[in-house]
Amino acid sequence: MDTQTIHASNIKCQGCANAIREGLSVLPGVESVEVNIEGGQVTVQGASLQRELLTTKLAEIGYPESDT
């Protein structure tokens, strides 16, 4: 199982976390999505995860990857 942790911008509330979970859960190989609102982190677990696909989808739904 692969694990990808991505720092994302604009995560402010549980509604944001839910949108991220829903948006990423439809991608190929994604088995689970955890969102740390305070830390601005998204952790995705699954098989053969493609980081670029994950970050592109996050940006599309309003949570682009950040440097911190």
Phi and psi in degrees as a GROMACS rama.xvg file:
@    title "Ramachandran Plot"
@    xaxis  label "Phi"
@    yaxis  label "Psi"
@TYPE xy
-90.4195  150.431  ASP-2
-130.317  129.96  THR-3
-122.502  129.984  GLN-4
-115.595  126.533  THR-5
-125.677  131.524  ILE-6
-84.4644  126.726  HIS-7
-125.812  147.996  ALA-8
-85.7381  157.56  SER-9
74.6467  11.378  ASN-10
-80.8586  110.824  ILE-11
-122.1  -20.537  LYS-12
-155.062  178.101  CYS-13
-64.5234  -32.0224  GLN-14
-62.5491  -39.578  GLY-15
-62.2331  -46.0643  CYS-16
-60.3721  -41.7992  ALA-17
-64.2266  -41.8073  ASN-18
-62.5345  -39.3933  ALA-19
-66.5577  -46.0246  ILE-20
-58.8851  -47.2784  ARG-21
-63.9028  -42.4252  GLU-22
-66.9686  -40.4109  GLY-23
-84.4563  -26.1322  LEU-24
-65.7211  -18.4027  SER-25
-85.9346  -7.82031  VAL-26
-77.0657  151.123  LEU-27
-59.4122  133.515  PRO-28
85.4761  -13.0262  GLY-29
-74.0225  124.765  VAL-30
-108.31  -33.8206  GLU-31
-151.436  150.771  SER-32
-133.685  124.08  VAL-33
-117.446  138.312  GLU-34
-122.247  125.341  VAL-35
-100.914  101.609  ASN-36
-62.4958  -48.639  ILE-37
-64.7439  -37.8862  GLU-38
-88.7174  -9.37079  GLY-39
64.741  33.3863  GLY-40
-114.419  142.305  GLN-41
-120.058  122.729  VAL-42
-113.617  123.451  THR-43
-117.267  133.448  VAL-44
-120.489  144.805  GLN-45
170.16  -163.731  GLY-46
-108.24  131.018  ALA-47
52.9816  48.2797  SER-48
-69.8239  139.421  LEU-49
-108.048  108.923  GLN-50
-55.4085  -42.7843  ARG-51
-60.6495  -39.4749  GLU-52
-65.1541  -41.0242  LEU-53
-64.493  -47.4626  LEU-54
-68.711  -34.0428  THR-55
-64.3914  -44.6555  THR-56
-65.0278  -41.7068  LYS-57
-58.4661  -44.9781  LEU-58
-63.1623  -40.6207  ALA-59
-60.7531  -35.706  GLU-60
-93.6177  5.95021  ILE-61
103.257  12.8594  GLY-62
-129.565  71.7362  TYR-63
-66.3242  153.538  PRO-64
-62.2661  139.712  GLU-65
-118.234  167.484  SER-66
-79.6764  -17.5778  ASP-67
